[in-house]
């Protein structure tokens, strides 16, 4: 009712209205999203994914006396698990975007359109960090598509529609507004993502569905809600369309994992105390607290202590927000950074690059009959730092995988080897050499999450 009044007032202010054009009853006043729905719904699909999961099936597992014994000795048996989600068609030849959590580890993916056509689909690209996945429908052509909106152009308060298949009841449309922008720290993917917030109801099964504007264009891909009951409480999140655009572009280039531009920096959000120290009227931007020597920001002239306040004219107030701006530009692009140094605003251009994969990783796998058999290690370089989310100053030899006997050593993927049996580890070849030593008593020192750990074991 309030919306009807506001619209009427806007019409009265905008232009003179003749008496015969004024609505005489509520029946003559109609507000409908139907034209937008007709435009968007055909390109939103239902996704049925099957995956194999291991499950322990002993009937005694829950026994209060013998449960622990049977949990230890019962063998897990594989079973099929079905998951349901939604997706959005972005090309006539069958490129579909959905959520990573909908299709991850799927052995079979089936996609059903609103007109009941069905297609088998292949998973062609994933990005767990943003919770995006790209599918390719087999033998598809002349499909309905959704156009991508410029997600930077939306504002809080804009009307949006969420389209998907909640609870498997069938394709459903719900309405709401943009409730917030630049949301980060949400427990989705890596937890380092950047999201649009909406109060349009999003429920289980809506994952991967479309969030569209009033032109029927894709603003974002629905991904998560904050809830205590499992149902929508009006706090939903969507992945911005500008990031979706880059993810799909890399899928078309043949990549199977999305690669972000590498900044090579650690940042800290500016709070009120820092703003006062920097002479800012309001707290805004991020402080560059660490820079890797190979960072493209170093090449562009930035220094530790500079405050980045905007990227391509868009304000940034967190690390995920800055990285989103870089990712939306894509590798090979250039971004304009405005930053504060010594009380003055400066502007520079930054080349957006992939993390340098040099020096060579020199990957090695221990294959000899030793306690470390099955251990995989690499030399740390900027690309390894980015892939494994290591500190910028990380160096040395990284454990990447543990199989066979090495899985029993207590080492973990992500450990940085320091010494093996008292001998310092400098290269990956050192690991191979030390693993071949004829000994039964082992001691390994490693860095784990910044702390030194000592592991002792006997073969």
N, C-alpha and C positions, 0 to 999 in steps of 0.2 A: 504493500500500500504506500509506503514511504517513497519507493522508487517511482511509482506512478505519479505522485505529487511532484517530485523533483523534475521529472521529464516534462510534465505539463508546465511548470514554472519556466523551464528553459525555453520552451516553445513560445511562451508569452513574451519573454524578454527579447527573444531573437528577432521577432517580426510581428507586425500587426496581424491579427487573426480575425477572419470573418465569423459571425455568429454561427453560420451553418456548419463550420468546420470543427466546432468545439464538441467533444464527446458528451453525450447526454446521459450515459450510464456506464457502469463498469464493463458491461457486455461489449461496448464499443471500443474499449481500450485493451489492446492485446500486445503483450511483450513475449516474444518467442525466440528461442535459440534454434528453431527447426532449420532455417536456411544454413546455419553453420554446421549443424549436425549432419545434414544431407551431404555437405561438402566433405566432411572429415571421416565419417564412420566407415565408408567403404575401404579406406586404407588402414584401418586398425584391425588387427588379426588376433585370433586366439592361438596360443602356442601350447602344445602338449609334448612334454619331454619325458623320456624314460632314462633312468640311470640304474646301474647295479650298485647296491650297497651291501656291506657285510653285516650280518646280524647273528648274534649268539642265540641259539634256539633251545638250549637245555631247559626242561621244565623245572629244574631244581635251582636255577640261578637266583630266584627270589626267596629260596628257603632260608629262614633265619639262622639255621645251624650249619648247613652245608653249602650255602650260596657262594661263599668265597672260594671254596674248593672247586665247585663246578665252573665258576667264572674263569678260574685259572686254567682249567684243563679242557673246557668245551671249545671246539673249533668253530669259528664264525662261518656261516653259510651264506652264499650270495642270494640276494632276492632283488626283484625288480621294484623300483620306486618310481611312481609317476608324479610329475609336478605340472602345475598349470600356471600360465601367465599370459601376457599380452605382448603385442609387438606393433610396429608401425612400418608400413611399406614406404620406402623412399625412392624407389626407381621402378620403372615399368618392367624391367627384366628381373625383378625379384630380390632386390636388396632390402632386408628387413632389419631394423634395430630393435633390441630388447634389452633386458637386464642380464648381467653376468650370472646372478644367482638363480635365474630361471633356467638357464641352459647349461650351466657348468657341469662337466663330467657326463653329459648326456650321451647315451649310445644310440638314441633314435630321437629325432625331432620331427614333429608333424605340425603343420601350420594350416589353420582353417580360416578362410575369408568370410566376410559377412554374407556373401552370396552362396555360401556353403561349398565353394570349391576347396579342395584339399591338395596340399603339396608336401612332399618330403623336403627337408631343408638340411643344409650343411652349415656347420659353425665355422666361419672363416676368420673371425678376429675377436679377441677378448681384451677387456681392460678391467681387471678386478678393482683397480684403484678407484675408478669412477662408477663401477658396477654397470658397464656397458658391454654389449655383445652385438656382433653383426652376423646375420644369417644370409645365406643365398638360397632362394627357392629353386628347386630343380625344374627345368623345362617350363619356366614361367615367361610370359610375355603379355604386353598390353594390360598391365595391372593398374588399378587406381593408386595414386600416390598422394602423399601429403607434402606440401611445400614447407621448407624450413623458414621460420621467422627469424628476424634478428633479435636474439634474446637480450641483447644489450639495450634494445629500444623499449622494453616493457618497464612499467612502473608499478610500485605498490598501489593497489586499488584497482588495477585493470581487471576486467572480467575475463575468466577463463573457464574452459570445460575440461573435465577429466573423462577420458573414454577408455574402457577396458572391459574385462570379464570377471567382476568380483565374485568370489565364492563359486565360480563355475556356473552361475545362473544364466549366463548369456550376456551378449554385449549390452553395456549399460553406460549412460551418460549422466554425469553429475556436474553441477555448476558451483562456482565460487569466485574468489578474487586472488590476486597475487598478494600474499600476506607479508612477504619479506624477500629480500635479495641478499646475495653474498653470504649465505649461510654455510658455515664450515664447522668442523668438529662433530659432525653427525656420524653415528656408528654404522656407516655404510662402506663396504669395501675396505680400504686401508684406513678410513677415518680421516683422510686428508683431502677429501673431495670438497666441491663447491656447488651449492644447490640453490634452486628457487624454492621458496616456501609458498604453499597454497592452502586455503581452507576448503577447497573442493574435496569432497569425500573420496578417499583412496582406501580400498580394502584389499585383502588377500585375493590375488587373481588379477588385480589392476597393475601389478608390477610389469614394467615394460610398455605400458599403454601410453596414450598420447595426452599431453596437456596442450590444448590449442587456444589460440586467441579468437577474437570475434571476426576474423577473416577466414577462419578455418585453417590457419597455418600452425605448424608445430612449434611451440614455445619451448617445450621440454619433454623428457621421457620420465614418466612417473617411476619412482624407485622405492620409497620408504615412507613410513609413518611413525610418529611417536604415539604409543598407546600402552595402556595397562591391560586392556581387555582383549586385544587382538583386532578390534574394529576401529574405524576411523573416529578420531576426536577432533578433527579439523586442523591437524598439524601434519601436513604431508609435504613431501619433497620431490623435486624433479631435477633431472640433469639438464642444464641449459642447452638449447639447440645449437649454439655456436660451437660448443665442444663436440656435440654429435656430428656436426659437419666435418670436423677434422678427423674424427674416428672413422667415419665412412670413407673419407678420401684415402686414408691409409689402407683400408680394406681393399679398395679398388686398385691400389698399387701393389697388392699381393702380400702385404704384411699379415701375420697372424696374431701379433700383439701390438697394442698401441704404444708408440714411443713419443714421449713428451720432450719438448725442448729442455735442455739442461741449463740451469742458472748457475750452479756451482756456488751457492751462497747459503748462509744461515741468517735468518732474519728474526727480529723481535718487534712485536707491535708497539707502537708509540702510545704510552698511557699519559695521564695528566702530569705526572712528575717529569717524564722525559720531554713532554711538550714544553714545559716551563724551562727546562735546561736548554732546549734547542731554540727557544725564543718564539715558539709557535703560539698563535692565539688560541687554537683548538688542537686537541690531540688527533693527529691523522698521519697515516703512512706507516712504513716499516723501516726499522734501522738495520743496516747491513752490519751484522756482528762478526761474520766470518766470510772470507772469499777464498775460493780455491785459486791457485795461480793460473789454472787453465780456464777460469770462468770467463764467459763472453762479456760479463759486466766489467771485469778488470780491463779487457781489451777496449771497452768503450770509455774507459777513464774513471769509472767509479771506484770509491775507496771505502775501507772500513769506517763506519761512523756516519756515512751518508744516509739521508732519510729519503727513501723513494716514496713519493706521495701520489703518483699516478702513472699508469701505463696506457698509452694511446688515449690520453684524456680521461680515462676512467679512474676514479680514486681507488686506492688499495689500502686496506687496513689489516691485512693478515698475510701470512705466507701462502696459504692455499689460494687466496684471492689473486695474489700476484702470479702464481704458477698457472692459475686458470687463464689469466690474460695471455700469458705466453703460449699455453696449449691451444687456445682459440686462434692464435695466429699461425701456429704450426712451424715445424722445422723448415728452415730455409727462408722464413719471413724475417721481417725487421719490426722491432717495437720501439716506440718513442717513450723514453722514461723522463719524467720530471722529478728532480730530486733537490733536497735542501742540503747545502753545505756552507758552513760558517754564516748562517743567517740569510743566504741568498739562494733563490731558486735558479737551477740550471736545467738544461734539457740536452739529452743525447740520444743517439740511435744505437740499439743493441741488436746484433745479429743473433738470431735464434738457431742454435746448433744442437745436434745430438751430442751426448756426452762422449768425449774422445776415448776411443778404445785403444789407447797407447799409454805406456809400453805394452807389448804383447802380454796377454794373460798367461801364456805358457802353462796351459791346463795339463795336469798330470793325474793319473789314477794309479794307486798302489795295487799291483797285481801279484806280487810275490806272496808266498805263504808266510805271512807274518800277522801279528795282532792288528795291523793297520790295513789289511787287505780290504779293498773296496772303498778306500778313502779317496775322495776327489778334492783337489785343491787348485786354486788359481792365484796369480799375482794380482794385487789390488791396483786398479787404475780408475780414472773417473767414471768409465762405463760400469765397472763393477760396483763402485760406490753408489751410483744411481740405482742399479738393479736391486741391490740388497739393502738400500736405505742405510748406508753406513755413515758415520761421521765424516765430515769433509777432510779431516786430517788423518783419516785411516790410511795405513800403509802396511805392507808385509804380505803374508800368505794366508788366504782365506779358505776355510773349509766350506765347500759347497754341497757335498753329498756324502752320505755314509751308508755303505752296503756291506753285506757279508760280515766278516769278523769285526770290522771297524765300528759297526753299529753298537757293539758291546763295550766300547771304550769309555763312554761317558761324554765324548765330544758331541758337539751339536753344529748343524749348519749355521754359519755366521760367526763361528769362533775364528779368531786370528791367532795362528800358531806362533809361539815365541821360542820355545825350546822343546827338543825331544831327547830324553835321557841326558839332560844337561848341556846339549849342543845347540847353539843358536840356529834357528831356521831363517835363512835369508832368501832362498830361491825355492821354487817348486821342485827342482832337481834334488835339493837337500832333503826334502821329504822322502823321495824315492830311495836315496842313499841310506838315510837313517832307518827307514822301515826295513831294509834288508839286513840290518845288523842282527847277528845270532844271539838274541837275548830273550829271556822269559819274563823279566821284570821291567816294567815300563813306567816312565814318569813323563807327563806332558804338561807344559805350561802354556796357557792361552789367555787371550783377552776375550771376555764375554760381556757384552753390554758395558764396556768401559772398565770392567773389573778383572783383575788377574785371578785365574783359577788354576789349581794344580790337580791333575788327575793321575792316580796311581792304579795300576792293574797288573795282573799276572796271567800269562798265556799258558 
